[in-house]
Amino acid sequence: MRKYFVSMVIALSALVMLSGCVVSEEKLTDKVQEAMVEYEQEHGNRLEVTDLKLEKSEGNGYKGVLTGKLNGEDATYDVTVSDAGSDFDVDWELRK
């Protein structure tokens, strides 16, 4: 009975930690979208995001692709994110 209880506690702990990572990745994705849209607005452009997919690369880094419309034209960006916990750096390049 004691082994069963310990196993359940470990399983629940792992589940909580896993779901915590998923939520923070979703928040990171939202923040990256907001940062890119805001940057383009500051430079007189209009960016409408259709989709952003980020995948963990190495360490605290993520790589992904953002698709959408830039000033009404289809646009695809290669995105690189370095997540330092409370802050993040985003680099992106418009595919030609």
PLY file of the C-alpha trace (Angstrom):
ply
format ascii 1.0
element vertex 96
property float x
property float y
property float z
element edge 95
property int vertex1
property int vertex2
end_header
0.00 0.00 0.00
2.82 2.40 0.87
4.57 1.78 -2.50
1.31 2.50 -4.31
0.92 5.82 -2.47
4.54 6.86 -3.19
4.11 5.93 -6.87
0.96 8.03 -7.11
2.67 11.04 -5.52
5.57 10.78 -7.97
3.22 10.41 -10.94
1.15 13.43 -9.90
4.29 15.51 -9.36
5.53 14.64 -12.84
2.15 15.53 -14.32
2.11 18.92 -12.60
5.64 19.71 -13.77
4.83 18.67 -17.34
1.67 20.75 -17.50
3.59 23.72 -16.06
6.03 23.57 -18.96
3.24 23.47 -21.52
1.57 26.55 -20.06
4.81 28.53 -20.03
5.52 27.56 -23.66
2.05 28.77 -24.63
2.67 32.05 -22.80
6.05 32.38 -24.51
4.41 31.85 -27.91
1.82 34.54 -27.13
4.50 36.99 -25.98
6.62 36.38 -29.08
3.62 37.07 -31.33
2.82 40.26 -29.44
6.44 41.45 -29.64
6.65 40.86 -33.38
3.31 42.55 -34.11
4.27 45.53 -31.93
7.68 45.86 -33.61
6.13 45.87 -37.07
3.53 48.46 -35.97
6.29 50.73 -34.70
7.88 50.53 -38.16
4.67 51.40 -40.00
3.73 47.85 -40.97
0.72 45.69 -40.19
1.41 42.07 -39.22
-1.52 39.68 -38.85
-0.39 36.38 -37.34
-2.02 33.22 -38.65
0.15 30.71 -36.79
3.35 30.46 -34.77
4.90 27.11 -34.02
7.88 27.02 -31.65
9.91 23.93 -30.86
12.51 23.56 -28.13
15.98 23.52 -29.67
18.79 23.52 -27.12
19.11 24.88 -23.59
16.60 27.69 -23.21
16.25 28.16 -26.96
13.34 27.70 -29.31
13.11 27.78 -33.09
10.00 28.06 -35.16
8.03 29.49 -38.03
5.48 32.28 -37.98
3.00 32.58 -40.82
0.67 35.46 -41.49
0.19 38.57 -43.55
2.49 41.57 -43.65
0.73 44.62 -45.09
-1.80 42.30 -46.75
0.80 40.04 -48.40
1.48 36.44 -47.32
4.55 36.31 -45.09
6.62 33.58 -43.43
9.23 34.29 -40.76
11.93 32.06 -39.32
11.91 32.75 -35.57
14.59 32.10 -32.93
13.84 32.66 -29.23
16.17 32.64 -26.25
14.13 32.30 -23.06
15.91 33.50 -19.91
12.94 32.91 -17.59
11.54 36.32 -16.80
12.73 37.80 -20.11
13.30 36.57 -23.65
15.11 37.63 -26.83
13.48 37.14 -30.22
15.16 37.22 -33.61
13.25 36.72 -36.82
13.89 36.86 -40.52
11.35 37.24 -43.30
11.64 34.47 -45.88
12.02 35.78 -49.41
0 1
1 2
2 3
3 4
4 5
5 6
6 7
7 8
8 9
9 10
10 11
11 12
12 13
13 14
14 15
15 16
16 17
17 18
18 19
19 20
20 21
21 22
22 23
23 24
24 25
25 26
26 27
27 28
28 29
29 30
30 31
31 32
32 33
33 34
34 35
35 36
36 37
37 38
38 39
39 40
40 41
41 42
42 43
43 44
44 45
45 46
46 47
47 48
48 49
49 50
50 51
51 52
52 53
53 54
54 55
55 56
56 57
57 58
58 59
59 60
60 61
61 62
62 63
63 64
64 65
65 66
66 67
67 68
68 69
69 70
70 71
71 72
72 73
73 74
74 75
75 76
76 77
77 78
78 79
79 80
80 81
81 82
82 83
83 84
84 85
85 86
86 87
87 88
88 89
89 90
90 91
91 92
92 93
93 94
94 95
